[in-house]
């Protein structure tokens, strides 16, 4: 079975405040704090492009692309095995 690459993106607290309600549906909570779980990420510009999993109006899984300024990102963690929950134990 192939390993799945997952990216865990932490934003600065000020970024979470500025983005407000718009970012909340995409955030996950864990022992390390609020973060975004992404299947793809591109940091090669002014904006960081992130692909996250979401739900359509018909409640079907869809991929959503989020773009936030790179300056809002505090930390990116690459996790090779997507079968285990991310966190600090």
Number of C-alpha atoms within 10 A of each C-alpha: 3 6 10 12 13 20 22 19 19 21 19 14 13 10 17 18 10 12 13 10 10 9 15 13 9 17 16 12 10 12 9 11 11 19 20 22 21 22 16 13 19 11 13 9 9 11 15 17 19 21 18 20 14 14 11 10 6 6 8 8 11 11 14 15 14 15 15 17 13 15 12 18 15 12 11 14 12 11 17 13 13 13 10 8 9 16 11 7 5
